[in-house]
Amino acid sequence: MCRNITTLRGLEPAATPEEIEAAARQFVRKISGVQSLTPATEPAFEQAVREITRSATTLLTELPPRRTPPKTDPPLRRLTTATREKDAV
């Protein structure tokens, strides 16, 4: 269903709170169909993001370590990698 949500388990260094929240936000956007927030949708949307972020953080903390790292970096990490590569040139 959410093919664009990147695997966060097994990242080195571990997934940041920002990466976990970004994934939660993608998930809530996908299942709710809400693409832009309005005064009518914002409270429920943000509450769902908080709850899913909390649950995802607990899940990632309690799962055993992965044997192999995920195949791709999360979008927020890709941005910092691209910046570092650009600055190295």
C-alpha positions as CSV (number, residue, x, y, z in Angstrom):
1,M,0.0,0.0,0.0
2,C,2.6,2.6,1.0
3,R,5.5,1.6,-1.3
4,N,7.1,5.0,-0.9
5,I,7.6,4.7,2.8
6,T,11.2,3.7,3.4
7,T,12.2,1.0,5.8
8,L,13.7,2.6,9.0
9,R,14.7,-0.6,10.9
10,G,18.4,-1.3,10.6
11,L,19.7,2.1,9.6
12,E,23.1,3.1,10.7
13,P,23.0,5.4,12.5
14,A,19.5,4.5,13.8
15,A,16.5,6.3,12.5
16,T,16.1,9.8,13.9
17,P,12.8,11.1,15.4
18,E,12.4,13.3,12.4
19,E,12.7,10.3,10.0
20,I,10.1,8.3,12.0
21,E,7.7,11.3,12.1
22,A,8.2,11.8,8.3
23,A,7.3,8.2,7.7
24,A,4.2,8.5,10.0
25,R,3.2,11.6,8.2
26,Q,3.4,9.8,4.8
27,F,1.4,6.9,6.2
28,V,-1.4,9.2,7.6
29,R,-1.5,11.2,4.3
30,K,-1.9,7.9,2.3
31,I,-4.6,6.3,4.4
32,S,-6.6,9.5,5.0
33,G,-6.3,11.0,1.5
34,V,-5.6,14.4,3.1
35,Q,-2.9,16.1,1.1
36,S,-3.2,19.6,2.5
37,L,-4.4,20.4,6.0
38,T,-7.4,22.6,6.7
39,P,-8.7,23.8,10.0
40,A,-11.2,20.9,9.8
41,T,-8.6,18.2,9.1
42,E,-5.6,19.4,11.0
43,P,-6.4,18.3,14.6
44,A,-7.3,14.7,13.6
45,F,-4.4,14.5,11.2
46,E,-1.8,15.7,13.6
47,Q,-3.1,13.5,16.4
48,A,-2.8,10.4,14.1
49,V,0.8,11.5,13.2
50,R,1.7,11.7,16.9
51,E,0.2,8.3,17.7
52,I,1.8,6.5,14.8
53,T,5.1,8.2,15.5
54,R,5.0,7.0,19.1
55,S,4.0,3.4,18.0
56,A,6.6,3.3,15.3
57,T,9.3,4.5,17.7
58,T,8.3,1.7,20.2
59,L,8.3,-0.9,17.4
60,L,11.8,0.1,16.1
61,T,13.1,0.1,19.7
62,E,11.7,-3.4,20.5
63,L,12.4,-5.3,17.4
64,P,15.7,-7.3,17.2
65,P,18.5,-6.0,15.0
66,R,18.2,-6.7,11.3
67,R,20.7,-9.1,9.7
68,T,21.0,-6.9,6.6
69,P,20.5,-3.1,6.3
70,P,17.6,-1.7,4.3
71,K,18.1,-1.3,0.6
72,T,17.4,2.5,0.5
73,D,18.0,5.5,2.7
74,P,15.0,7.5,3.9
75,P,14.2,10.7,2.0
76,L,15.5,13.0,4.8
77,R,18.8,11.0,4.9
78,R,19.1,11.2,1.1
79,L,19.0,15.0,1.3
80,T,21.9,15.2,3.7
81,T,23.9,12.6,1.7
82,A,23.3,14.7,-1.5
83,T,24.4,17.9,0.3
84,R,27.6,16.2,1.6
85,E,28.4,14.9,-1.9
86,K,27.8,18.3,-3.4
87,D,30.0,20.0,-0.8
88,A,32.8,17.5,-1.4
89,V,33.1,18.5,-5.0
